Amino acid sequence: MTNGSSCTTEITGRFIDIICAVAGLLLLAPLFAALGLLILIDDGPPVFFRQTRVGRNGKLFRIVKFRTMRAGAQGAMITTADDCRVTKVGETLRRHKLDEVPQLFNILIGDMSLVGPRPEVPDYVELNTPLWRTVLKARPGVTDLATLLYRDEERILADASDPITLYRENILPEKLRLNVGYHLSRSIWRDAKLILLTIYYSLLPARFNRSLIQRAFNARIVDA
Protein backbone atom coordinates (compact mmCIF):
# COMPACT_ATOMS: atom_id res chain seq x y z
CA MET A 1 0.00 0.00 0.00
CA THR A 2 1.38 3.44 -0.99
CA ASN A 3 1.66 6.34 1.41
CA GLY A 4 -1.10 8.15 -0.47
CA SER A 5 -3.60 5.32 -0.29
CA SER A 6 -2.66 4.67 3.33
CA CYS A 7 -3.33 8.31 4.17
CA THR A 8 -6.69 8.19 2.38
CA THR A 9 -7.66 5.05 4.29
CA GLU A 10 -6.66 6.73 7.54
CA ILE A 11 -8.78 9.81 6.80
CA THR A 12 -11.76 7.69 5.75
CA GLY A 13 -11.51 5.56 8.88
CA ARG A 14 -11.29 8.62 11.10
CA PHE A 15 -14.34 10.15 9.40
CA ILE A 16 -16.36 6.96 9.97
CA ASP A 17 -15.23 6.88 13.61
CA ILE A 18 -16.39 10.45 14.21
CA ILE A 19 -19.77 9.90 12.54
CA CYS A 20 -20.37 6.69 14.50
CA ALA A 21 -19.26 8.25 17.79
CA VAL A 22 -21.54 11.27 17.39
CA ALA A 23 -24.48 9.10 16.33
CA GLY A 24 -23.83 6.67 19.18
CA LEU A 25 -23.64 9.41 21.81
CA LEU A 26 -26.90 10.96 20.58
CA LEU A 27 -28.80 7.68 20.29
CA LEU A 28 -27.49 6.26 23.55
CA ALA A 29 -28.00 9.40 25.64
CA PRO A 30 -31.01 7.84 27.48
CA LEU A 31 -28.93 4.71 28.18
CA PHE A 32 -26.10 6.85 29.55
CA ALA A 33 -28.53 8.57 31.90
CA ALA A 34 -30.12 5.31 33.05
CA LEU A 35 -26.82 3.53 33.67
CA GLY A 36 -25.39 6.56 35.45
CA LEU A 37 -28.41 6.65 37.76
CA LEU A 38 -28.12 2.92 38.51
CA ILE A 39 -24.44 3.30 39.40
CA LEU A 40 -25.24 6.21 41.73
CA ILE A 41 -28.04 4.29 43.45
CA ASP A 42 -25.92 1.15 43.81
CA ASP A 43 -22.64 2.62 45.05
CA GLY A 44 -22.76 6.40 44.85
CA PRO A 45 -20.42 8.61 42.82
CA PRO A 46 -18.40 8.74 40.67
CA VAL A 47 -20.25 7.40 37.64
CA PHE A 48 -17.19 7.16 35.40
CA PHE A 49 -13.86 5.40 35.78
CA ARG A 50 -10.74 6.80 34.12
CA GLN A 51 -7.46 4.98 33.70
CA THR A 52 -4.18 5.65 31.91
CA ARG A 53 -3.67 3.42 28.88
CA VAL A 54 -1.03 3.17 26.16
CA GLY A 55 -2.27 4.36 22.79
CA ARG A 56 -0.93 4.69 19.28
CA ASN A 57 2.86 4.92 19.04
CA GLY A 58 3.09 4.61 22.82
CA LYS A 59 1.20 7.83 23.57
CA LEU A 60 -0.57 7.73 26.95
CA PHE A 61 -4.22 8.72 27.26
CA ARG A 62 -7.09 8.39 29.74
CA ILE A 63 -9.69 5.79 28.84
CA VAL A 64 -13.26 6.38 30.06
CA LYS A 65 -15.61 3.65 31.28
CA PHE A 66 -18.66 3.36 33.47
CA ARG A 67 -17.45 2.53 36.97
CA THR A 68 -18.06 -1.12 37.83
CA MET A 69 -16.01 -1.48 41.04
CA ARG A 70 -16.59 -0.12 44.50
CA ALA A 71 -15.42 3.47 44.85
CA GLY A 72 -11.84 3.58 46.08
CA ALA A 73 -11.27 -0.16 45.61
CA GLN A 74 -7.62 -1.13 45.30
CA GLY A 75 -6.03 -4.31 43.98
CA ALA A 76 -4.79 -6.06 40.85
CA MET A 77 -5.11 -4.31 37.49
CA ILE A 78 -6.77 -7.38 35.99
CA THR A 79 -10.26 -8.48 36.97
CA THR A 80 -11.54 -12.02 37.40
CA ALA A 81 -15.13 -13.25 37.28
CA ASP A 82 -15.25 -13.62 41.09
CA ASP A 83 -13.64 -10.25 41.90
CA CYS A 84 -15.19 -8.98 45.14
CA ARG A 85 -14.49 -5.37 44.10
CA VAL A 86 -17.19 -5.47 41.39
CA THR A 87 -20.55 -3.99 42.39
CA LYS A 88 -23.92 -5.59 41.66
CA VAL A 89 -24.66 -3.15 38.85
CA GLY A 90 -21.06 -3.41 37.70
CA GLU A 91 -21.38 -7.17 37.28
CA THR A 92 -24.23 -6.68 34.80
CA LEU A 93 -22.42 -3.90 32.99
CA ARG A 94 -19.31 -6.04 32.58
CA ARG A 95 -21.25 -9.10 31.41
CA HIS A 96 -22.88 -7.09 28.62
CA LYS A 97 -19.80 -4.86 28.03
CA LEU A 98 -21.90 -1.77 28.71
CA ASP A 99 -19.09 -0.31 30.80
CA GLU A 100 -17.20 0.25 27.53
CA VAL A 101 -19.83 2.53 25.95
CA PRO A 102 -18.33 5.82 27.27
CA GLN A 103 -15.28 5.15 25.10
CA LEU A 104 -17.31 6.84 22.37
CA PHE A 105 -15.88 10.02 23.93
CA ASN A 106 -12.35 8.63 23.44
CA ILE A 107 -13.20 7.96 19.79
CA LEU A 108 -14.55 11.47 19.32
CA ILE A 109 -11.37 13.15 20.55
CA GLY A 110 -9.14 10.82 18.55
CA ASP A 111 -7.57 8.64 21.24
CA MET A 112 -9.38 5.53 20.02
CA SER A 113 -11.16 4.00 17.05
CA LEU A 114 -14.16 1.70 16.82
CA VAL A 115 -11.95 -1.21 15.78
CA GLY A 116 -8.35 -1.60 16.88
CA PRO A 117 -6.15 -3.31 19.44
CA ARG A 118 -7.43 -2.88 22.97
CA PRO A 119 -5.23 -0.37 24.84
CA GLU A 120 -3.30 -1.79 27.79
CA VAL A 121 -2.15 -0.25 31.07
CA PRO A 122 1.52 0.85 30.96
CA ASP A 123 2.66 -1.91 33.33
CA TYR A 124 1.84 -4.58 30.74
CA VAL A 125 3.30 -2.83 27.71
CA GLU A 126 6.84 -3.55 26.53
CA LEU A 127 7.62 -0.75 24.12
CA ASN A 128 11.01 -2.18 23.14
CA THR A 129 9.68 -5.49 21.76
CA PRO A 130 8.92 -5.90 18.03
CA LEU A 131 5.45 -7.35 18.73
CA TRP A 132 4.35 -4.38 20.80
CA ARG A 133 5.84 -1.88 18.35
CA THR A 134 3.86 -3.52 15.54
CA VAL A 135 0.59 -3.47 17.49
CA LEU A 136 1.02 0.12 18.62
CA LYS A 137 1.23 1.37 15.04
CA ALA A 138 -2.56 1.17 14.99
CA ARG A 139 -4.98 3.42 16.85
CA PRO A 140 -6.44 1.43 19.78
CA GLY A 141 -10.07 0.41 19.53
CA VAL A 142 -13.21 -0.32 21.51
CA THR A 143 -13.29 -3.80 20.02
CA ASP A 144 -11.00 -6.09 18.07
CA LEU A 145 -10.87 -9.75 17.15
CA ALA A 146 -8.75 -10.65 20.18
CA THR A 147 -11.17 -8.92 22.54
CA LEU A 148 -14.11 -10.69 20.96
CA LEU A 149 -12.43 -14.10 21.15
CA TYR A 150 -11.54 -13.45 24.78
CA ARG A 151 -14.80 -11.85 25.88
CA ASP A 152 -14.95 -14.52 28.62
CA GLU A 153 -11.43 -13.66 29.78
CA GLU A 154 -12.55 -12.89 33.34
CA ARG A 155 -13.94 -16.41 33.72
CA ILE A 156 -10.73 -17.93 32.33
CA LEU A 157 -8.67 -15.90 34.79
CA ALA A 158 -10.94 -16.87 37.70
CA ASP A 159 -10.10 -20.54 37.10
CA ALA A 160 -6.34 -19.91 37.20
CA SER A 161 -4.17 -20.39 40.28
CA ASP A 162 -2.12 -17.35 39.23
CA PRO A 163 -4.32 -15.12 37.02
CA ILE A 164 -1.75 -12.34 36.64
CA THR A 165 0.92 -14.71 35.31
CA LEU A 166 -1.59 -16.42 33.01
CA TYR A 167 -2.62 -13.06 31.58
CA ARG A 168 0.87 -11.64 31.17
CA GLU A 169 2.58 -14.76 29.79
CA ASN A 170 -0.20 -16.49 27.82
CA ILE A 171 -3.35 -14.50 27.13
CA LEU A 172 -1.82 -11.11 26.37
CA PRO A 173 0.86 -12.38 23.91
CA GLU A 174 -1.78 -14.39 22.03
CA LYS A 175 -4.08 -11.37 21.85
CA LEU A 176 -1.24 -9.28 20.44
CA ARG A 177 -0.48 -11.86 17.75
CA LEU A 178 -4.19 -12.05 16.91
CA ASN A 179 -4.16 -8.28 16.45
CA VAL A 180 -1.28 -8.51 13.99
CA GLY A 181 -3.00 -11.32 12.08
CA TYR A 182 -6.27 -9.39 11.83
CA HIS A 183 -4.50 -6.28 10.59
CA LEU A 184 -2.96 -8.23 7.68
CA SER A 185 -6.40 -9.00 6.26
CA ARG A 186 -8.37 -6.05 7.61
CA SER A 187 -11.15 -4.52 5.51
CA ILE A 188 -14.20 -2.36 6.09
CA TRP A 189 -16.40 -5.44 5.72
CA ARG A 190 -14.44 -7.44 8.29
CA ASP A 191 -14.58 -4.47 10.64
CA ALA A 192 -18.36 -4.24 10.15
CA LYS A 193 -18.77 -7.95 10.87
CA LEU A 194 -16.59 -7.60 13.96
CA ILE A 195 -18.67 -4.69 15.28
CA LEU A 196 -21.95 -6.52 14.65
CA LEU A 197 -20.72 -9.67 16.41
CA THR A 198 -19.45 -7.58 19.32
CA ILE A 199 -22.92 -6.04 19.71
CA TYR A 200 -24.62 -9.43 19.28
CA TYR A 201 -22.59 -11.15 21.99
CA SER A 202 -22.92 -8.13 24.27
CA LEU A 203 -26.70 -8.41 24.04
CA LEU A 204 -26.67 -12.21 24.26
CA PRO A 205 -23.51 -13.21 26.15
CA ALA A 206 -24.83 -16.72 26.86
CA ARG A 207 -24.56 -17.48 23.13
CA PHE A 208 -20.85 -16.70 22.97
CA ASN A 209 -19.10 -19.24 20.73
CA ARG A 210 -15.33 -18.87 20.33
CA SER A 211 -15.05 -21.59 17.67
CA LEU A 212 -17.68 -19.92 15.50
CA ILE A 213 -15.83 -16.60 15.69
CA GLN A 214 -12.52 -18.25 14.80
CA ARG A 215 -14.11 -19.82 11.72
CA ALA A 216 -15.89 -16.61 10.73
CA PHE A 217 -12.64 -14.64 10.69
CA ASN A 218 -10.20 -17.45 9.90
CA ALA A 219 -8.34 -16.17 12.97
CA ARG A 220 -4.59 -16.07 12.48
CA ILE A 221 -1.99 -15.96 15.22
CA VAL A 222 1.05 -14.27 13.70
CA ASP A 223 4.53 -13.88 15.14
CA ALA A 224 6.05 -10.46 14.85
C-alpha positions in Angstrom: 0.0 0.0 0.0 1.4 3.4 -1.0 1.7 6.3 1.4 -1.1 8.2 -0.5 -3.6 5.3 -0.3 -2.7 4.7 3.3 -3.3 8.3 4.2 -6.7 8.2 2.4 -7.7 5.1 4.3 -6.7 6.7 7.5 -8.8 9.8 6.8 -11.8 7.7 5.7 -11.5 5.6 8.9 -11.3 8.6 11.1 -14.3 10.2 9.4 -16.4 7.0 10.0 -15.2 6.9 13.6 -16.4 10.5 14.2 -19.8 9.9 12.5 -20.4 6.7 14.5 -19.3 8.3 17.8 -21.5 11.3 17.4 -24.5 9.1 16.3 -23.8 6.7 19.2 -23.6 9.4 21.8 -26.9 11.0 20.6 -28.8 7.7 20.3 -27.5 6.3 23.5 -28.0 9.4 25.6 -31.0 7.8 27.5 -28.9 4.7 28.2 -26.1 6.9 29.5 -28.5 8.6 31.9 -30.1 5.3 33.0 -26.8 3.5 33.7 -25.4 6.6 35.4 -28.4 6.6 37.8 -28.1 2.9 38.5 -24.4 3.3 39.4 -25.2 6.2 41.7 -28.0 4.3 43.4 -25.9 1.1 43.8 -22.6 2.6 45.1 -22.8 6.4 44.9 -20.4 8.6 42.8 -18.4 8.7 40.7 -20.3 7.4 37.6 -17.2 7.2 35.4 -13.9 5.4 35.8 -10.7 6.8 34.1 -7.5 5.0 33.7 -4.2 5.6 31.9 -3.7 3.4 28.9 -1.0 3.2 26.2 -2.3 4.4 22.8 -0.9 4.7 19.3 2.9 4.9 19.0 3.1 4.6 22.8 1.2 7.8 23.6 -0.6 7.7 27.0 -4.2 8.7 27.3 -7.1 8.4 29.7 -9.7 5.8 28.8 -13.3 6.4 30.1 -15.6 3.7 31.3 -18.7 3.4 33.5 -17.4 2.5 37.0 -18.1 -1.1 37.8 -16.0 -1.5 41.0 -16.6 -0.1 44.5 -15.4 3.5 44.9 -11.8 3.6 46.1 -11.3 -0.2 45.6 -7.6 -1.1 45.3 -6.0 -4.3 44.0 -4.8 -6.1 40.9 -5.1 -4.3 37.5 -6.8 -7.4 36.0 -10.3 -8.5 37.0 -11.5 -12.0 37.4 -15.1 -13.2 37.3 -15.3 -13.6 41.1 -13.6 -10.3 41.9 -15.2 -9.0 45.1 -14.5 -5.4 44.1 -17.2 -5.5 41.4 -20.6 -4.0 42.4 -23.9 -5.6 41.7 -24.7 -3.1 38.9 -21.1 -3.4 37.7 -21.4 -7.2 37.3 -24.2 -6.7 34.8 -22.4 -3.9 33.0 -19.3 -6.0 32.6 -21.2 -9.1 31.4 -22.9 -7.1 28.6 -19.8 -4.9 28.0 -21.9 -1.8 28.7 -19.1 -0.3 30.8 -17.2 0.2 27.5 -19.8 2.5 26.0 -18.3 5.8 27.3 -15.3 5.1 25.1 -17.3 6.8 22.4 -15.9 10.0 23.9 -12.4 8.6 23.4 -13.2 8.0 19.8 -14.6 11.5 19.3 -11.4 13.1 20.6 -9.1 10.8 18.5 -7.6 8.6 21.2 -9.4 5.5 20.0 -11.2 4.0 17.1 -14.2 1.7 16.8 -11.9 -1.2 15.8 -8.4 -1.6 16.9 -6.1 -3.3 19.4 -7.4 -2.9 23.0 -5.2 -0.4 24.8 -3.3 -1.8 27.8 -2.2 -0.3 31.1 1.5 0.9 31.0 2.7 -1.9 33.3 1.8 -4.6 30.7 3.3 -2.8 27.7 6.8 -3.6 26.5 7.6 -0.7 24.1 11.0 -2.2 23.1 9.7 -5.5 21.8 8.9 -5.9 18.0 5.5 -7.3 18.7 4.3 -4.4 20.8 5.8 -1.9 18.3 3.9 -3.5 15.5 0.6 -3.5 17.5 1.0 0.1 18.6 1.2 1.4 15.0 -2.6 1.2 15.0 -5.0 3.4 16.9 -6.4 1.4 19.8 -10.1 0.4 19.5 -13.2 -0.3 21.5 -13.3 -3.8 20.0 -11.0 -6.1 18.1 -10.9 -9.7 17.1 -8.7 -10.7 20.2 -11.2 -8.9 22.5 -14.1 -10.7 21.0 -12.4 -14.1 21.2 -11.5 -13.4 24.8 -14.8 -11.8 25.9 -14.9 -14.5 28.6 -11.4 -13.7 29.8 -12.6 -12.9 33.3 -13.9 -16.4 33.7 -10.7 -17.9 32.3 -8.7 -15.9 34.8 -10.9 -16.9 37.7 -10.1 -20.5 37.1 -6.3 -19.9 37.2 -4.2 -20.4 40.3 -2.1 -17.3 39.2 -4.3 -15.1 37.0 -1.7 -12.3 36.6 0.9 -14.7 35.3 -1.6 -16.4 33.0 -2.6 -13.1 31.6 0.9 -11.6 31.2 2.6 -14.8 29.8 -0.2 -16.5 27.8 -3.3 -14.5 27.1 -1.8 -11.1 26.4 0.9 -12.4 23.9 -1.8 -14.4 22.0 -4.1 -11.4 21.8 -1.2 -9.3 20.4 -0.5 -11.9 17.7 -4.2 -12.1 16.9 -4.2 -8.3 16.5 -1.3 -8.5 14.0 -3.0 -11.3 12.1 -6.3 -9.4 11.8 -4.5 -6.3 10.6 -3.0 -8.2 7.7 -6.4 -9.0 6.3 -8.4 -6.1 7.6 -11.1 -4.5 5.5 -14.2 -2.4 6.1 -16.4 -5.4 5.7 -14.4 -7.4 8.3 -14.6 -4.5 10.6 -18.4 -4.2 10.2 -18.8 -8.0 10.9 -16.6 -7.6 14.0 -18.7 -4.7 15.3 -22.0 -6.5 14.6 -20.7 -9.7 16.4 -19.5 -7.6 19.3 -22.9 -6.0 19.7 -24.6 -9.4 19.3 -22.6 -11.2 22.0 -22.9 -8.1 24.3 -26.7 -8.4 24.0 -26.7 -12.2 24.3 -23.5 -13.2 26.2 -24.8 -16.7 26.9 -24.6 -17.5 23.1 -20.8 -16.7 23.0 -19.1 -19.2 20.7 -15.3 -18.9 20.3 -15.0 -21.6 17.7 -17.7 -19.9 15.5 -15.8 -16.6 15.7 -12.5 -18.2 14.8 -14.1 -19.8 11.7 -15.9 -16.6 10.7 -12.6 -14.6 10.7 -10.2 -17.4 9.9 -8.3 -16.2 13.0 -4.6 -16.1 12.5 -2.0 -16.0 15.2 1.0 -14.3 13.7 4.5 -13.9 15.1 6.1 -10.5 14.9 
